[in-house]
Amino acid sequence: MTARPSAEHTGGPAAGLAAFLVVGLPAGAWVDRWLKRRTMITADLARMAAMAAVPLLWWAGDLQIWHLYMISAVVGVATVFFDVSYQSFVPLLVAPGKVGEANSKLEVTAQLARIG
């Protein structure tokens, strides 16, 4: 046995992470021109559809490793758009003097959710 993870074990997270590197910068410019709420809903629906494909492909007996890579990439791209919209939405919801406080509360909540 080796201590290094195989490509099969690291490809999924890498595909999702690559989305932030590839799409992150243009996503910010695009989201600035789009409706934030609609973008978040669309991104969530895209993530839901991609994740729902896993059990459906498994049930059909067609699930392969490349499916998981593609699903991970789709979820990663949708997450980029959701995160950019989410961060841009806060200033629209709160008074200008409260943006820092609102952002800190949202970040604390997000980090606590990751723990549990």
N, C-alpha and C positions, 0 to 999 in steps of 0.2 A: 504494500500500500504506500501511496505517496501522500505527502502533506498538502500538495497543491490541488486546488479544485480543478476538475476537468472543464472543458469548454461547454459541455452540456449543462453544468451547474452554474456557470457564470453568464451564459449568453442571454438569458431572459432579463435579469436585472441590467445588464449592459445595454440591451436594446432599448429599454425604457429610459435609462440615464442618457443615452445618446440623443434622445429627443430634445432634452434640455440644451444640449450643445448645438444641435443642428437647427432647431426651430425657435429656440428661446428669444433671440434678438429680433427676428422679424415678427414673431408673435406679439411682442410688445407694441410694435408699430401698427399692426393690424387691429389688435384689440382696442387701441385708442380710437379707432374709427368706427368700431362696432358697438352695438348695445351690449353692455356688460352682463346684464342678467340673462339675456338670450344666449350669449356665448357660454356662460356657466351651465345653463340648462342643456345646451347642445353637447357640450363636453361631457357632462354627466351621462347623457343618453348614449353617447359614443362609447364611453367606458363600460356602461352597463351591457350594451350589445356585444362588445368585444369579450367581456368576461362571461357572458351567457353562452358564447360560442364554445367555450371549453367543455362544459358538460354535454352539450349537444354533439360535438364532434366525438367525444368519448363514447357517448351512448350509441352513436352510429358506427363506432368501431373504426373511425377514420383519423383519430387524433395522432398527430406526428409532432416531432420536436420543432419543425419549422413553423407549425401552426402557433406554438407557444411563443416563438420569437416574434412572429408577426403581431400576435395579440399584445405582447408586451410593448412593442413599438407603438401600436395604436393607442394603448392605454397611456403610454408615456407622452405622446403628442397631445392627446386630449387633456392630460394633467397639466401640461405646459400652458395650454390655453385657459384652463380653469384657474390655475394659480395666478396668472397675469391678470385675468379679469377680476378675481377675488381681491387682489391687492389694490387694483385700480378702483374698486367699487366703494371702499371705505370712505374716501373723501367726499363721495356723493351722498353718503348717509349721515355724516356727523358734521357739526359746526367746525369751521376751520381751526379754531383753537383747541379742539378736542381730538384731532386726527392722531396725534402721537399717543395719547392715552388709549384710544380705540384700537390702534395697531398693536400696542403692547398687550392689551387684554386678549385680542384675537390670537396673538402669537403664543401667549401663555396657555390658552385653551387648546391650541393645536398641538403644542408640545406635550401637554398632559394627556391628550387623547392618544398620542403615539406610545406613551408609557403603558397605558392600560389596554 
